[in-house]
Amino acid sequence: MICAIFRNMVDLYVEGRLTGFQAQWMERHAAACPACAAELAAWKRMSAGLREIPVPPVPPNLKEMLRGALKRKEPEETEPAEEALGVAFPGWSWEPSMALAAGLVALALSSSISAIGPGIPSQGYPDQTVYRAPRG
């Protein structure tokens, strides 16, 4: 279980995108687990190798090439969004305020899900204090 968490977060560790406690946890686990240490070393080698790949130069006429490609593409006939939504949800009237409300609900859901997050278990590390409410 702990190794699975390590493997899910090793790319973030190599990119330097973890908090201080998370990075310390990763380092402690890699020091104690040879399999995860090998995984971390492989990720570091891959990351270093990717940074060494030369970036090809941008063609000087890139803008003209893209404009030409866009002009050649014929516009597709599409139905208005309101008609498409009417098929999916018959009888609903989709006003701009309804679309805004749906967007806010999606934002609230994604924020709450990302706030919960996977976290890192702190069990087994004596330097992490766990506070418990007294019983009775």
WORA-V788064 format. One record per residue. PHI is phi in radians with two decimals (999 if undefined). OMEGA is omega in radians with two decimals (999 if undefined). NEAR is the number of other ideal C-beta (glycine too) atoms within 12 Angstrom. Layout:
phi=<PHI/PHI>
omega=<OMEGA/OMEGA>
near=<NEAR/NEAR>
This chain:
phi=<999/-1.13/-1.13/-1.14/-1.12/-1.02/-1.09/-1.24/-1.97/-1.11/-1.15/-1.16/-1.11/-1.11/-1.41/1.31/-1.84/-1.79/-1.25/-1.01/-1.13/-1.11/-1.11/-1.09/-1.08/-1.09/-1.14/-1.10/-1.17/-1.10/-1.21/-1.70/-2.14/-1.07/-1.14/-1.26/-1.11/-1.15/-1.07/-1.10/-1.09/-1.13/-1.11/-1.13/-1.10/-1.12/-1.09/-1.12/-1.12/-1.16/-1.19/-1.48/-1.20/-1.22/-1.51/-1.20/-1.22/-1.39/-1.04/-1.11/-1.78/-1.06/-1.04/-1.12/-1.09/-1.18/-1.09/-1.12/-1.16/-1.22/-1.20/-1.22/-1.30/-1.42/-1.15/-1.53/-1.43/-2.18/-1.53/-1.01/-1.04/-1.10/-1.18/-1.11/-1.20/-1.11/-1.24/-1.26/-2.26/-1.09/1.56/-1.55/-1.83/-1.65/-1.56/-1.01/-1.16/-1.18/-1.14/-1.10/-1.09/-1.11/-1.13/-1.17/-1.12/-1.10/-1.13/-1.11/-1.12/-1.18/-1.17/-1.19/-1.19/-1.26/-1.23/-1.21/0.94/-1.32/1.16/-2.28/-1.18/-1.86/-1.16/1.67/-1.94/-1.17/-1.41/-1.76/-1.48/-1.92/-1.65/-2.15/-1.29/-1.19/-1.53/1.72>
omega=<-3.13/3.13/3.10/3.08/3.11/-3.12/3.13/-3.06/-3.03/3.13/3.10/3.12/-3.11/3.13/3.14/-3.06/3.12/3.06/-3.12/3.14/-3.14/3.14/3.10/3.12/3.13/-3.13/3.12/-3.11/3.13/3.12/-3.10/-3.04/-3.11/-3.13/3.14/3.07/3.09/3.10/3.13/3.13/3.12/3.11/3.13/3.10/-3.13/-3.13/3.11/3.12/3.12/3.12/-3.12/3.14/-3.13/3.11/-3.13/3.14/3.11/3.11/-3.10/-3.11/-3.08/-3.13/-3.14/3.12/-3.14/3.11/3.12/3.13/3.12/3.14/-3.12/-3.10/3.14/3.14/3.11/3.07/3.12/3.09/3.13/-3.08/-3.12/3.11/3.14/3.12/3.10/3.10/-3.11/-3.11/-3.09/3.10/3.13/3.06/-3.05/3.06/3.07/3.14/3.11/3.11/3.10/3.13/3.12/3.10/3.12/3.08/3.12/3.11/3.13/3.13/-3.10/3.11/-3.13/3.13/-3.13/3.10/3.12/3.04/-3.13/-3.14/3.08/3.14/3.13/3.14/3.05/3.12/-3.02/-3.11/3.10/-3.11/3.07/-3.12/3.12/3.10/3.12/3.13/2.98/999>
near=<13/23/21/16/25/35/23/21/32/34/21/24/31/26/17/14/13/24/16/12/17/26/23/19/32/37/22/25/32/29/14/17/22/13/18/28/21/17/26/30/17/19/25/22/15/18/20/13/12/15/13/10/10/7/8/7/7/10/10/8/10/13/12/12/14/14/12/12/11/12/11/10/10/7/8/6/6/8/12/11/15/17/13/14/19/15/14/13/15/11/9/15/13/22/12/12/11/17/17/13/14/18/14/14/14/14/14/14/14/14/13/12/12/12/11/10/16/17/17/28/19/20/13/15/18/9/11/15/8/12/7/6/6/5/4/3>
